[in-house]
Amino acid sequence: MPAPPTMPVPAISPGEMQLLLARAGLVLNPGQVADLVLAWRQVAGLIASIPHDRPLADDMAVAFRLPPPALATAPRARPAARPAAKAQRKAPPKAKVPAKRKARPKPAPRKSTRRAR
């Protein structure tokens, strides 16, 4: 399959790239700017290889449409009214009383590990 003819890639100079970087607020060293100039040329070449003379309907993302769901097209029926049930009152919750703590025995005094003088 022969490659489609591509439009010439507009060259960008390092000075123009530096201007774009300054607008973006980026500060790069000259090696990084040179890498970006090469990457710009590659991306511009890829963009130029995309066919632009085809109608929008040929794009599958535009042409593919899902049918609406069946539930969304028919109105939803409401359930029949139920007889009102008697409201049952619940007893208020009992207040919780904190449990009494048992008194702990006091610990025995520790013996000193120092030597007597």
C-alpha positions in Angstrom: 0.0 0.0 0.0 1.6 3.2 -1.0 1.9 6.0 1.5 -0.4 8.9 0.9 1.2 12.1 -0.2 2.0 14.3 2.7 2.0 18.1 2.9 5.4 19.6 3.6 6.1 19.9 7.4 6.4 23.5 8.5 9.8 23.8 10.0 10.1 25.4 13.4 13.3 27.1 14.4 14.8 26.9 17.9 14.0 30.6 18.3 10.4 30.0 17.6 10.4 27.1 20.0 12.0 29.3 22.6 9.2 31.8 22.1 6.6 29.1 22.6 8.4 27.9 25.7 8.6 31.4 27.1 4.8 31.9 26.6 4.2 28.6 28.5 6.6 29.7 31.3 9.1 26.9 30.8 12.8 27.3 31.1 14.8 24.6 29.3 18.4 24.2 28.3 19.5 24.2 24.6 19.6 20.4 24.4 16.0 20.1 25.6 14.9 22.8 23.2 16.6 20.9 20.3 14.8 17.7 21.3 11.5 19.5 21.3 12.2 21.0 17.9 12.7 17.4 16.6 9.6 16.1 18.3 7.6 19.0 16.9 8.7 18.1 13.4 7.7 14.4 14.0 4.3 15.3 15.4 3.7 17.8 12.6 4.5 15.0 10.1 2.1 12.6 11.7 -0.7 15.2 11.7 0.0 16.0 8.0 -0.3 12.2 7.2 -3.9 12.2 8.5 -6.4 12.5 5.6 -8.4 15.7 5.9 -10.4 15.4 2.7 -12.9 12.8 4.0 -16.4 13.7 5.2 -17.1 13.7 8.9 -19.6 10.9 8.5 -16.7 8.5 7.6 -15.4 8.8 11.1 -16.6 5.8 13.0 -16.8 7.7 16.3 -19.4 10.0 14.7 -21.2 7.4 12.6 -21.7 4.8 15.4 -24.8 5.5 17.5 -26.4 3.3 20.1 -30.2 3.0 20.0 -32.0 4.4 23.1 -32.7 1.9 25.8 -36.2 0.3 25.7 -37.0 1.4 29.3 -36.3 5.0 28.5 -38.8 5.1 25.6 -41.9 3.7 27.4 -43.3 5.7 30.4 -42.8 3.9 33.7 -46.0 2.7 35.4 -46.5 3.7 39.0 -47.3 1.0 41.6 -50.8 0.8 42.9 -51.5 2.8 46.1 -51.2 0.8 49.3 -53.5 1.2 52.2 -52.0 3.2 54.9 -50.6 1.0 57.7 -51.0 2.0 61.3 -48.0 3.8 62.5 -46.5 1.8 65.4 -44.8 3.9 67.9 -41.6 2.6 69.2 -40.7 2.9 72.9 -38.0 5.5 73.4 -34.6 3.9 73.9 -33.6 3.4 77.5 -31.0 5.7 78.8 -27.7 3.8 79.2 -26.3 4.0 82.7 -22.5 3.6 82.8 -21.5 0.5 84.6 -19.8 1.0 88.0 -16.1 0.3 87.9 -14.7 -2.0 90.5 -12.0 -0.5 92.6 -8.6 -1.9 91.7 -6.2 -2.9 94.5 -3.3 -0.5 94.9 0.0 -2.0 93.7 2.5 -3.0 96.2 5.4 -0.6 96.7 8.5 -1.4 94.8 11.7 -2.3 96.4 14.6 0.0 95.6 17.4 -1.5 93.6 20.0 1.0 95.0 22.5 -0.2 97.5 22.4 1.3 100.9 25.6 3.3 101.7 
